[in-house]
Amino acid sequence: MIGWIVLGLIVLLLLYVASIYNRLVRLRALVREAFSGITVQLRRRADLIPNLVEAVQGYASHEREVFEEVSKARAASVNAGSVNAGSVEATAQADAQLTGMLGRLFAVAEAYPELKANTNFLQLQDQLANIETELQGARRYYNATVRDLNATIQSFPPALIERPMGFAEEPFYQDDDPAIQSAPKVSFARPAA
């Protein structure tokens, strides 16, 4: 009788370990899928950039340095965004650099009112805005899946079995912009009357 109870407990324990393992596998797959979503949006944005550069170049041909820097940032973004080649940190850094270069490109465009009124340029801007919105959503989804995976890995009892089974915490997708790295200071003190 005791042998059956022990056997039943061992079977239950093995089933519980298998369920933890399966959950970790599912969460890891979601993280990889989410990162792939980011790289897809980065690729869409990178594919749009040559058209933007060409539109601006037609009006501001003397801004060659900006165009070259945008092209270099685009190439770095494409290379870092490759799922096989890039880490989350490298992809985020290349993404931030390309975002900065796009800002410079649009600053050049601001100096040319006829460019800002160009239908093709306006369509490209709209497409870029849509891609940026989808990219933000992909980043949030990735970070949510990483949060779920990391919380599960750090929890007890999965923490006992995750390392031997090859699971590790994943990094969050972070923007290195110092302006958004710290929370604003808010004072709840009443002003002196």
N, C-alpha and C positions, 0 to 999 in steps of 0.2 A: 504494500500500500504506500509506504513512504517513498519507494522507488518511483512510483507513478507520479506522485506529487512533485518530486525533484525533477523528473523528466518533463512534466507539464510546466514547471517554472523555467526550466532551461529553454523550452520551446517558446514560451512567452517572451523571455529575455531576447532570444534570437529574433523573433518577430519585431520586437520593439527596436532593436538595433537596426534591423533592415528598414523599418519605417523612417528612422532618423537618417539613415544613409540615403534613402530615396528622396527625402525632403531636401537634403543638402545638394544632391545631384540636380533636382528640379530648380532650386534657387540659383545654383551656379549657371545652369543653362539660361535662366532668365537674365542674369547679369551679362552673359555673353551676347544674348540676343539684343539687350538694351544698348550695349556698346556698339554693336553692329548698326543699330538705328542711328546712333550719333554719326558714325562714319558715312552712312548713306547720305545724311543731310549735309555733312561737310563736303562730300563729293559733289552733290548737287550745287552747293554754293561755289565750289571751286570751278565747276564747269560753266557757271554763269559769269565768272570774273573776266575771262578774255573778251566777252561781249561788252561788258562794262568798260573795260580799258579801251577797247576799240572805239566805243562811242565817245568817250572823253578825249581820246587822242585826236579825233577829228577836229576838235575845237581847241585843244590845248597841246599842240604838238611840242612845244618847248618845255614841257614838264617831264622830260625823258627819265629823270632820276626816280620820280614817283612811280612811273609805269614799270621801271625795272625792279624796284623794290616790291611792288605789288606782285609782279610775276614770280619773284624769288619766294615771297611769302606763300603764294599759291602752291608752288612746287613743294615747299616744305610741308604745307598742310596736307597735300595729297600723299606724300611719302609717310608722314606721321600717322595719317588717318587710316592707312592700310591695316586691316585687322591682324594680318600676320606679322607686320613689321613694327607696329607702334604699340607703345604702352599707353595707358590712360594718361599718365603725366605728360608724355611727349606729345600726345594728341591735343591735350588741353593747352599746352604751351604754344604749339603751332597754330591752334585755333585762335588764341588770344593775339598772337602776332598778326595773323591775317585780318582779324577784326580791326586792329589798329591801322593796318595799311589801307583797309577799305575806308576808314575814317579820313585818312589823308587824301584818298582818291575823291571822295565826296567833297572834301574841302576845296580841292582844285575845281571841281564841277560847280561849286557855289559862285566862283568868279565869272562864270559864263552864263548869263541869263538865257541866251538863246539855246544853250545845251539843256538847261533845266526845263525848257518848254518843249524840247524835242520828244515826240511821241515814243520813239524807240527807247530813249533813255528812261522815260517815265515808266514804260512797261518793264524794263529791266529792274528799275528801283522797286516796283511792286512785287516782282518775282523774288527779289532779294529779301524784301520785307516778309513775304510769306515763308520763305525758306528759314529765315531767322526765327520766326515764330515756331515753326516745326522743330527747329534745332533746340530751342529752349525747352520744348516739350520732351524731346528725346533726352536731353540732359537731366531733366527732372525725373523721368521714368528710370533712367540708368541709376541715378542716386537713390531712388526708392528701392530698386532691386538690390543694390549694394547694401543699403541699410538693413533690409530683411535678411540677406545672407549673413552679414556680419553679426547681427543680433542673434541669429540662430547659432552661429559658430561660438559666440561668447557665452551662450546659455548653458545651463547644466541640465541634462547630461550630455548634450551633443559635444560639449567642450572636451569630454573624455575620449571621444572616438573620432573627432574630425581630423586631427593632425595625422594620426597613423593611417587614415584613409586618404590622405592627400588633399585635404581641404584647407584653404587659408583665406584670411580676410582679403577683400578687394579694396582698392583705393577709390575714394569718391572723385568725381569729376569736378575739379575746382577751378574757378577763375582767379587768376593771380592779381587782379585789379585791387590795389590797396584800398580803394574807396569803398569796396564792398566787403572787405575782409573783417571789419569790426563793426559791432553794433553801435548805433548812435547813442550818445550819452543823453539821458533824459533825467531831468531833475523834477522830483515831485514835491519839492519844498515850496511852500507858499512864499510869494514875494513879500518883503517887509512893507507894511502899510504906512 
